[in-house]
């Protein structure tokens, strides 16, 4: 098997301009790379990134799950950005925060179990 060195997760949207602004609010900063005029890439880790791309035929079908070091801090950031959050709590899974972008893509955040809660 070949070794994976980097992972990209793509989120297709109907309108790049409005999606870009929404994702800047979600991620708290501008994108790192702009491969072309309808795509933006945010490097989230040393070996992973998420990109938003205008692709109306696939818009709304994206799923992204992100493990964070501090879910409470992430929740505050999402609320400061004015985003609507659904909180999922169950006995058999970690607490999760779910956000849906204006194009229908679902993003889930959870506390990385390897990181102690602060």
Buried (B, 14 or more C-beta within 10 A) or exposed (E): EEEEEEEEBBBBBBBBEEBBEBBBBBBEEEBEEEEEEBBBBBBBEEEEBBBBBBBEEBBBEBEBEBBBEBBEEBBEBBEEBEBEBEEEEEEEEEBBBBBBBBBBBBBBBBBEEEEEEE
